């Protein structure tokens, strides 16, 4: 079984973890109503996606 030859220093460990930070979600404006919405999702205000009206689900998803 492979075993590390030397202890990993705190600076080397922290350099590796430097990219693990959480970013805020990207928010775009809706082209129809201008309200903020997440990319590739239906606008919560006007209910459009890619310039088309999206029909609501008639039954709830499990």
C-alpha positions as protocol buffer text, in pm:
chain_id: "A"
residue {
  index: 1
  type: UNK
  ca { x: 0 y: 0 z: 0 }
}
residue {
  index: 2
  type: UNK
  ca { x: 131 y: 348 z: -92 }
}
residue {
  index: 3
  type: UNK
  ca { x: 227 y: 566 z: 204 }
}
residue {
  index: 4
  type: UNK
  ca { x: 342 y: 931 z: 186 }
}
residue {
  index: 5
  type: UNK
  ca { x: 717 y: 967 z: 247 }
}
residue {
  index: 6
  type: UNK
  ca { x: 685 y: 1312 z: 409 }
}
residue {
  index: 7
  type: UNK
  ca { x: 418 y: 1513 z: 588 }
}
residue {
  index: 8
  type: UNK
  ca { x: 224 y: 1753 z: 363 }
}
residue {
  index: 9
  type: UNK
  ca { x: 297 y: 2109 z: 480 }
}
residue {
  index: 10
  type: UNK
  ca { x: 18 y: 2350 z: 568 }
}
residue {
  index: 11
  type: UNK
  ca { x: 110 y: 2581 z: 281 }
}
residue {
  index: 12
  type: UNK
  ca { x: 102 y: 2300 z: 22 }
}
residue {
  index: 13
  type: UNK
  ca { x: -229 y: 2173 z: 161 }
}
residue {
  index: 14
  type: UNK
  ca { x: -384 y: 2520 z: 155 }
}
residue {
  index: 15
  type: UNK
  ca { x: -260 y: 2589 z: -200 }
}
residue {
  index: 16
  type: UNK
  ca { x: -443 y: 2279 z: -315 }
}
residue {
  index: 17
  type: UNK
  ca { x: -763 y: 2390 z: -140 }
}
residue {
  index: 18
  type: UNK
  ca { x: -749 y: 2749 z: -270 }
}
residue {
  index: 19
  type: UNK
  ca { x: -983 y: 2666 z: -560 }
}
residue {
  index: 20
  type: UNK
  ca { x: -1253 y: 2510 z: -339 }
}
residue {
  index: 21
  type: UNK
  ca { x: -1428 y: 2839 z: -259 }
}
residue {
  index: 22
  type: UNK
  ca { x: -1800 y: 2877 z: -329 }
}
residue {
  index: 23
  type: UNK
  ca { x: -1900 y: 3130 z: -597 }
}
residue {
  index: 24
  type: UNK
  ca { x: -2223 y: 3324 z: -614 }
}
residue {
  index: 25
  type: UNK
  ca { x: -2462 y: 3198 z: -885 }
}
residue {
  index: 26
  type: UNK
  ca { x: -2449 y: 3380 z: -1219 }
}
residue {
  index: 27
  type: UNK
  ca { x: -2760 y: 3590 z: -1273 }
}
residue {
  index: 28
  type: UNK
  ca { x: -2876 y: 3717 z: -1614 }
}
residue {
  index: 29
  type: UNK
  ca { x: -3161 y: 3949 z: -1705 }
}
residue {
  index: 30
  type: UNK
  ca { x: -3473 y: 3805 z: -1868 }
}
residue {
  index: 31
  type: UNK
  ca { x: -3500 y: 3932 z: -2229 }
}
residue {
  index: 32
  type: UNK
  ca { x: -3881 y: 3953 z: -2199 }
}
residue {
  index: 33
  type: UNK
  ca { x: -3942 y: 4129 z: -1867 }
}
residue {
  index: 34
  type: UNK
  ca { x: -3588 y: 4226 z: -1757 }
}
residue {
  index: 35
  type: UNK
  ca { x: -3609 y: 4065 z: -1413 }
}
residue {
  index: 36
  type: UNK
  ca { x: -3304 y: 3871 z: -1287 }
}
residue {
  index: 37
  type: UNK
  ca { x: -3304 y: 3495 z: -1352 }
}
residue {
  index: 38
  type: UNK
  ca { x: -3059 y: 3206 z: -1355 }
}
residue {
  index: 39
  type: UNK
  ca { x: -2921 y: 3102 z: -1692 }
}
residue {
  index: 40
  type: UNK
  ca { x: -3088 y: 2810 z: -1877 }
}
residue {
  index: 41
  type: UNK
  ca { x: -3396 y: 2824 z: -1654 }
}
residue {
  index: 42
  type: UNK
  ca { x: -3753 y: 2948 z: -1690 }
}
residue {
  index: 43
  type: UNK
  ca { x: -3804 y: 3307 z: -1577 }
}
residue {
  index: 44
  type: UNK
  ca { x: -3988 y: 3296 z: -1242 }
}
residue {
  index: 45
  type: UNK
  ca { x: -4167 y: 3625 z: -1312 }
}
residue {
  index: 46
  type: UNK
  ca { x: -4305 y: 3593 z: -1665 }
}
residue {
  index: 47
  type: UNK
  ca { x: -4267 y: 3215 z: -1723 }
}
residue {
  index: 48
  type: UNK
  ca { x: -4080 y: 3235 z: -2054 }
}
residue {
  index: 49
  type: UNK
  ca { x: -3778 y: 3041 z: -2178 }
}
residue {
  index: 50
  type: UNK
  ca { x: -3589 y: 3128 z: -2500 }
}
residue {
  index: 51
  type: UNK
  ca { x: -3863 y: 3374 z: -2596 }
}
residue {
  index: 52
  type: UNK
  ca { x: -4146 y: 3120 z: -2565 }
}
residue {
  index: 53
  type: UNK
  ca { x: -4421 y: 3088 z: -2305 }
}
residue {
  index: 54
  type: UNK
  ca { x: -4369 y: 2770 z: -2103 }
}
residue {
  index: 55
  type: UNK
  ca { x: -4673 y: 2572 z: -1994 }
}
residue {
  index: 56
  type: UNK
  ca { x: -4697 y: 2490 z: -1624 }
}
residue {
  index: 57
  type: UNK
  ca { x: -4709 y: 2125 z: -1513 }
}
residue {
  index: 58
  type: UNK
  ca { x: -5062 y: 2005 z: -1451 }
}
residue {
  index: 59
  type: UNK
  ca { x: -4957 y: 1745 z: -1193 }
}
residue {
  index: 60
  type: UNK
  ca { x: -4682 y: 1768 z: -935 }
}
residue {
  index: 61
  type: UNK
  ca { x: -4363 y: 1576 z: -1007 }
}
residue {
  index: 62
  type: UNK
  ca { x: -4276 y: 1297 z: -762 }
}
